[in-house]
Amino acid sequence: MSQIQLTPAQRKVHRAEAHHLNPVVMIGGDGLTPAVLKEANLALNAHGLIKVRVFSDDRVARETMFQTLANDLGAAPIQHIGKLLVLWRPKPEITKTRVDDEDRMPGPRDFKVLKHSTRGGQRPEVKTLRVLGNQRLTAGGNVKRAKPKPKTSLKKRSQT
């Protein structure tokens, strides 16, 4: 892959966005290994804009690592300042794998409810309640079936 070419204005915007980021990939004494390339690729897919810290004192080696990372990962080299390298690549579009996701209802949820004792000195009892998609949890800790919303408001119903 070849690296992405950006205009100076675009590079400036990405430098400003990367200012507050912490390094997510570290390159140690072994240099640029396949494992480091894989981690940098995963980080670029997840974040788009990443910082890489290089634990090497050789500036020329860091510069070659910077260019190699940009070329191999198809990313844009944003900034090389000291031992920090900043790379950017647009995040890939997330596609839905299942077609029937729109029709799915929310699944069961588990809630922890505290039931206080009527006697003062006893500890409250912790109950775990499972609430299905068509149910709701009341303020008293009971599970009730959810009612469908009325089509019109009470005010409009009383007017007709």
Backbone as CSV, one residue per row, in Angstrom:
resi,resn,N_x,N_y,N_z,CA_x,CA_y,CA_z,C_x,C_y,C_z
1,MET,0.837,-1.180,0.000,0.000,0.000,0.000,0.877,1.238,0.000
2,SER,0.357,2.282,-0.584,1.098,3.536,-0.543,0.449,4.448,0.484
3,GLN,1.225,5.392,0.963,0.718,6.264,2.013,-0.225,7.319,1.444
4,ILE,-1.086,7.841,2.293,-2.060,8.855,1.904,-1.370,10.211,1.900
5,GLN,-1.639,11.004,0.872,-1.071,12.347,0.781,-2.112,13.353,1.277
6,LEU,-1.715,14.212,2.191,-2.601,15.228,2.746,-2.052,16.619,2.474
7,THR,-2.943,17.585,2.442,-2.504,18.967,2.314,-1.997,19.447,3.671
8,PRO,-1.194,20.501,3.692,-0.721,21.017,4.983,-1.856,21.430,5.930
9,ALA,-2.957,21.931,5.389,-4.079,22.327,6.240,-4.718,21.097,6.890
10,GLN,-4.882,20.011,6.130,-5.440,18.784,6.695,-4.505,18.199,7.751
11,ARG,-3.210,18.245,7.472,-2.228,17.732,8.424,-2.264,18.542,9.720
12,LYS,-2.470,19.848,9.599,-2.547,20.715,10.774,-3.758,20.366,11.644
13,VAL,-4.893,20.076,11.007,-6.104,19.696,11.744,-5.865,18.396,12.498
14,HIS,-5.240,17.417,11.838,-4.986,16.128,12.491,-3.958,16.258,13.616
15,ARG,-2.977,17.135,13.448,-2.012,17.374,14.529,-2.711,17.934,15.754
16,ALA,-3.652,18.844,15.540,-4.401,19.428,16.662,-5.262,18.370,17.347
17,GLU,-5.890,17.470,16.568,-6.706,16.408,17.153,-5.857,15.418,17.943
18,ALA,-4.616,15.193,17.499,-3.747,14.201,18.131,-3.045,14.734,19.367
19,HIS,-3.157,16.019,19.617,-2.398,16.620,20.719,-2.705,15.964,22.064
20,HIS,-3.971,15.696,22.346,-4.355,15.160,23.650,-4.282,13.632,23.728
21,LEU,-3.964,12.955,22.633,-3.948,11.494,22.630,-2.728,10.938,23.340
22,ASN,-2.880,9.749,23.893,-1.754,9.009,24.457,-1.291,7.986,23.428
23,PRO,-0.012,7.601,23.460,0.454,6.582,22.512,-0.254,5.250,22.753
24,VAL,-0.722,4.626,21.666,-1.406,3.338,21.780,-0.532,2.187,21.301
25,VAL,0.529,2.492,20.564,1.453,1.460,20.077,2.854,1.862,20.517
26,MET,3.595,0.896,21.048,4.971,1.136,21.482,5.912,0.269,20.645
27,ILE,6.984,0.883,20.172,8.002,0.144,19.417,9.231,0.059,20.303
28,GLY,9.586,-1.154,20.689,10.688,-1.371,21.616,12.024,-1.543,20.921
29,GLY,12.913,-2.237,21.604,14.277,-2.428,21.115,14.375,-3.327,19.902
30,ASP,13.385,-4.192,19.666,13.416,-5.070,18.497,13.076,-4.342,17.213
31,GLY,12.571,-3.140,17.313,12.254,-2.364,16.118,10.870,-2.687,15.583
32,LEU,10.728,-2.531,14.295,9.447,-2.693,13.623,9.231,-4.159,13.267
33,THR,8.577,-4.895,14.141,8.321,-6.321,13.929,6.921,-6.500,13.315
34,PRO,6.616,-7.689,12.796,5.269,-7.928,12.269,4.179,-7.752,13.333
35,ALA,4.490,-8.073,14.572,3.508,-7.899,15.652,3.201,-6.412,15.854
36,VAL,4.208,-5.561,15.752,3.999,-4.118,15.903,3.159,-3.597,14.744
37,LEU,3.443,-4.066,13.537,2.650,-3.655,12.375,1.188,-4.068,12.528
38,LYS,0.974,-5.277,13.045,-0.389,-5.770,13.236,-1.128,-4.912,14.261
39,GLU,-0.475,-4.593,15.377,-1.096,-3.767,16.413,-1.394,-2.358,15.904
40,ALA,-0.476,-1.805,15.133,-0.702,-0.469,14.578,-1.873,-0.492,13.598
41,ASN,-1.990,-1.555,12.814,-3.104,-1.687,11.882,-4.433,-1.780,12.635
42,LEU,-4.468,-2.586,13.694,-5.686,-2.705,14.502,-6.048,-1.371,15.156
43,ALA,-5.046,-0.654,15.647,-5.297,0.640,16.289,-5.816,1.662,15.280
44,LEU,-5.272,1.637,14.056,-5.760,2.556,13.027,-7.190,2.225,12.634
45,ASN,-7.528,0.937,12.574,-8.900,0.555,12.254,-9.865,1.000,13.346
46,ALA,-9.420,0.925,14.600,-10.295,1.271,15.716,-10.395,2.776,15.929
47,HIS,-9.278,3.497,15.812,-9.249,4.911,16.186,-9.119,5.863,15.013
48,GLY,-8.423,5.465,13.975,-8.215,6.349,12.836,-6.978,7.215,12.998
49,LEU,-6.796,7.826,14.136,-5.653,8.692,14.410,-4.936,8.139,15.632
50,ILE,-3.657,7.801,15.479,-2.937,7.175,16.592,-1.578,7.830,16.793
51,LYS,-1.074,7.669,18.012,0.294,8.045,18.342,1.077,6.773,18.589
52,VAL,2.320,6.764,18.131,3.209,5.625,18.311,4.454,6.135,19.027
53,ARG,4.854,5.470,20.098,6.075,5.843,20.817,7.174,4.868,20.432
54,VAL,8.349,5.424,20.096,9.505,4.618,19.710,10.563,4.752,20.800
55,PHE,10.984,3.619,21.365,12.016,3.629,22.401,13.386,3.414,21.769
56,SER,13.769,4.319,20.899,15.072,4.244,20.245,15.655,5.650,20.212
57,ASP,16.971,5.725,20.388,17.615,7.039,20.393,18.070,7.468,19.012
58,ASP,18.040,6.584,18.033,18.515,6.869,16.683,17.427,7.577,15.878
59,ARG,17.644,8.843,15.574,16.639,9.632,14.851,16.418,9.121,13.435
60,VAL,17.473,8.701,12.770,17.340,8.204,11.398,16.506,6.917,11.381
61,ALA,16.725,6.053,12.364,15.944,4.818,12.445,14.471,5.134,12.707
62,ARG,14.209,6.131,13.557,12.819,6.517,13.818,12.159,7.067,12.557
63,GLU,12.903,7.835,11.787,12.356,8.397,10.544,12.040,7.296,9.530
64,THR,12.902,6.303,9.438,12.620,5.194,8.519,11.428,4.369,9.022
65,MET,11.320,4.174,10.345,10.153,3.472,10.899,8.871,4.228,10.581
66,PHE,8.924,5.553,10.690,7.765,6.395,10.416,7.300,6.218,8.972
67,GLN,8.238,6.286,8.035,7.894,6.128,6.625,7.445,4.701,6.310
68,THR,8.082,3.705,6.941,7.704,2.310,6.721,6.298,2.046,7.233
69,LEU,5.974,2.564,8.418,4.621,2.406,8.956,3.591,3.041,8.026
70,ALA,3.876,4.236,7.549,2.933,4.927,6.665,2.742,4.159,5.358
71,ASN,3.831,3.639,4.790,3.735,2.910,3.522,3.048,1.565,3.697
72,ASP,3.435,0.800,4.709,2.902,-0.549,4.880,1.435,-0.544,5.300
73,LEU,1.018,0.453,6.068,-0.345,0.490,6.575,-1.275,1.347,5.727
74,GLY,-0.738,2.013,4.715,-1.564,2.881,3.880,-2.100,4.066,4.654
75,ALA,-1.281,4.632,5.517,-1.690,5.745,6.368,-0.961,7.018,5.958
76,ALA,-1.427,8.122,6.478,-0.791,9.406,6.215,0.131,9.744,7.382
77,PRO,1.402,10.059,7.108,2.275,10.500,8.194,1.918,11.930,8.585
78,ILE,1.514,12.123,9.829,1.072,13.438,10.281,2.216,14.210,10.922
79,GLN,2.888,13.581,11.899,3.905,14.315,12.643,4.925,13.345,13.227
80,HIS,6.174,13.776,13.235,7.259,13.054,13.907,7.950,14.072,14.781
81,ILE,7.694,13.996,16.066,8.302,14.942,16.989,8.937,14.148,18.124
82,GLY,10.222,14.207,18.201,10.946,13.443,19.206,10.770,11.959,18.985
83,LYS,10.303,11.265,20.007,10.099,9.821,19.909,8.638,9.456,19.649
84,LEU,7.825,10.458,19.310,6.410,10.225,19.024,6.144,10.347,17.531
85,LEU,5.387,9.388,17.016,4.968,9.403,15.623,3.444,9.456,15.605
86,VAL,2.889,10.273,14.727,1.437,10.384,14.606,1.050,9.945,13.200
87,LEU,0.113,8.986,13.132,-0.373,8.456,11.855,-1.884,8.605,11.793
88,TRP,-2.406,8.780,10.562,-3.839,8.878,10.360,-4.251,8.063,9.152
89,ARG,-5.378,7.400,9.293,-6.012,6.692,8.186,-7.507,6.742,8.445
90,PRO,-8.322,6.987,7.413,-9.769,7.031,7.668,-10.263,5.693,8.190
91,LYS,-11.175,5.760,9.161,-11.717,4.533,9.737,-12.588,3.837,8.700
92,PRO,-12.506,2.506,8.618,-13.345,1.796,7.656,-14.816,1.837,8.080
93,GLU,-15.689,1.791,7.097,-17.122,1.789,7.368,-17.527,0.475,8.015
94,ILE,-18.354,0.548,9.031,-18.833,-0.651,9.711,-20.107,-1.098,9.014
95,THR,-20.094,-2.330,8.534,-21.267,-2.847,7.846,-21.987,-3.822,8.761
96,LYS,-23.303,-3.858,8.655,-24.085,-4.794,9.445,-23.958,-6.174,8.828
97,THR,-23.747,-7.156,9.666,-23.608,-8.515,9.156,-24.957,-9.212,9.083
98,ARG,-25.898,-8.822,9.918,-27.206,-9.459,9.924,-28.229,-8.512,9.322
99,VAL,-29.107,-9.050,8.527,-30.112,-8.232,7.873,-31.321,-8.006,8.766
100,ASP,-31.604,-8.923,9.680,-32.805,-8.829,10.490,-32.573,-8.067,11.787
101,ASP,-31.514,-7.253,11.892,-31.245,-6.505,13.120,-32.309,-5.446,13.402
102,GLU,-32.960,-4.911,12.355,-33.944,-3.856,12.571,-35.177,-4.394,13.284
103,ASP,-35.501,-5.677,13.086,-36.710,-6.256,13.646,-36.527,-6.776,15.069
104,ARG,-35.301,-6.788,15.550,-35.047,-7.391,16.856,-35.489,-6.475,17.985
105,MET,-36.019,-7.078,19.010,-36.407,-6.359,20.214,-35.264,-6.471,21.218
106,PRO,-35.225,-5.588,22.210,-34.179,-5.706,23.209,-34.312,-6.998,23.999
107,GLY,-33.203,-7.588,24.300,-33.193,-8.864,24.993,-33.432,-8.713,26.476
108,PRO,-33.401,-9.810,27.191,-33.633,-9.732,28.629,-32.504,-8.985,29.335
109,ARG,-32.881,-8.222,30.366,-31.898,-7.486,31.159,-32.042,-7.914,32.604
110,ASP,-30.941,-7.936,33.305,-30.953,-8.300,34.720,-30.762,-7.039,35.555
111,PHE,-31.638,-6.861,36.539,-31.560,-5.725,37.447,-31.402,-6.238,38.865
112,LYS,-30.611,-5.530,39.660,-30.490,-5.838,41.076,-31.382,-4.874,41.837
113,VAL,-32.254,-5.423,42.676,-33.219,-4.630,43.417,-32.993,-4.870,44.901
114,LEU,-32.967,-3.774,45.678,-32.858,-3.875,47.133,-34.254,-3.886,47.732
115,LYS,-34.574,-4.925,48.470,-35.848,-5.011,49.187,-35.542,-4.760,50.660
116,HIS,-36.004,-3.633,51.193,-35.758,-3.299,52.589,-36.704,-4.075,53.493
117,SER,-36.209,-4.420,54.631,-36.992,-5.189,55.593,-37.956,-4.280,56.341
118,THR,-39.064,-4.846,56.757,-40.016,-4.064,57.550,-39.502,-3.860,58.965
119,ARG,-38.624,-4.754,59.391,-38.006,-4.611,60.714,-36.758,-3.752,60.549
120,GLY,-36.519,-2.883,61.471,-35.476,-1.884,61.328,-34.052,-2.389,61.309
121,GLY,-33.725,-3.406,62.063,-32.329,-3.773,62.237,-31.773,-4.742,61.203
122,GLN,-32.589,-5.248,60.304,-32.101,-6.244,59.361,-31.571,-5.577,58.091
123,ARG,-30.617,-6.274,57.480,-30.052,-5.743,56.246,-31.032,-5.937,55.094
124,PRO,-30.954,-5.055,54.089,-31.851,-5.230,52.945,-31.445,-6.465,52.125
125,GLU,-32.425,-7.059,51.499,-32.212,-8.254,50.693,-31.992,-7.832,49.234
126,VAL,-30.974,-8.395,48.601,-30.670,-8.080,47.210,-31.277,-9.164,46.328
127,LYS,-32.156,-8.752,45.409,-32.775,-9.682,44.475,-32.344,-9.327,43.067
128,THR,-32.099,-10.337,42.252,-31.808,-10.114,40.845,-33.043,-10.487,40.043
129,LEU,-33.568,-9.511,39.303,-34.778,-9.716,38.519,-34.437,-9.648,37.040
130,ARG,-35.004,-10.562,36.273,-34.811,-10.565,34.828,-36.031,-9.916,34.190
131,VAL,-35.765,-8.863,33.384,-36.831,-8.118,32.725,-36.720,-8.384,31.239
132,LEU,-37.793,-8.899,30.657,-37.813,-9.190,29.232,-38.105,-7.925,28.438
133,GLY,-38.065,-8.038,27.119,-38.252,-6.871,26.258,-39.620,-6.247,26.371
134,ASN,-40.664,-7.026,26.707,-42.014,-6.470,26.804,-42.414,-6.187,28.253
135,GLN,-41.461,-6.097,29.157,-41.743,-5.853,30.556,-41.013,-4.618,31.035
136,ARG,-41.451,-4.135,32.211,-40.767,-2.986,32.809,-40.667,-3.212,34.305
137,LEU,-39.783,-2.475,34.926,-39.554,-2.576,36.362,-40.183,-1.368,37.029
138,THR,-41.065,-1.588,38.000,-41.729,-0.480,38.677,-40.835,0.074,39.773
139,ALA,-41.246,1.198,40.339,-40.462,1.828,41.395,-40.417,0.954,42.645
140,GLY,-41.441,0.137,42.858,-41.474,-0.743,44.020,-40.660,-2.010,43.843
141,GLY,-40.082,-2.222,42.679,-39.269,-3.404,42.444,-40.033,-4.569,41.872
142,ASN,-41.219,-4.319,41.335,-42.022,-5.375,40.719,-41.852,-5.336,39.207
143,VAL,-42.017,-6.489,38.571,-41.931,-6.567,37.119,-43.343,-6.553,36.569
144,LYS,-43.628,-5.614,35.665,-44.942,-5.513,35.040,-44.779,-5.570,33.540
145,ARG,-45.823,-6.036,32.903,-45.827,-6.078,31.451,-45.997,-4.658,30.923
146,ALA,-45.221,-4.301,29.932,-45.297,-2.956,29.380,-46.596,-2.805,28.602
147,LYS,-47.255,-1.699,28.793,-48.500,-1.431,28.088,-48.181,-0.644,26.821
148,PRO,-48.908,-0.893,25.749,-48.676,-0.087,24.545,-49.105,1.347,24.788
149,LYS,-48.404,2.273,24.166,-48.731,3.683,24.319,-50.043,3.980,23.623
150,PRO,-50.905,4.793,24.233,-52.163,5.147,23.559,-51.872,6.006,22.330
151,LYS,-52.740,5.882,21.341,-52.555,6.610,20.083,-52.766,8.112,20.266
152,THR,-53.701,8.482,21.148,-53.959,9.894,21.390,-53.847,10.178,22.885
153,SER,-53.676,11.426,23.198,-53.549,11.808,24.605,-54.915,11.829,25.284
154,LEU,-54.910,11.866,26.601,-56.147,11.909,27.377,-56.937,13.183,27.056
155,LYS,-56.264,14.265,26.889,-56.911,15.545,26.613,-57.670,15.496,25.288
156,LYS,-57.039,14.918,24.257,-57.692,14.835,22.955,-58.841,13.838,22.994
157,ARG,-58.702,12.767,23.774,-59.782,11.785,23.877,-61.001,12.370,24.584
158,SER,-60.762,13.237,25.562,-61.887,13.826,26.301,-62.605,14.889,25.476
159,GLN,-61.937,15.487,24.504,-62.533,16.518,23.684,-63.493,15.936,22.646
160,THR,-63.286,14.714,22.235,-64.145,14.147,21.181,-65.384,13.505,21.719
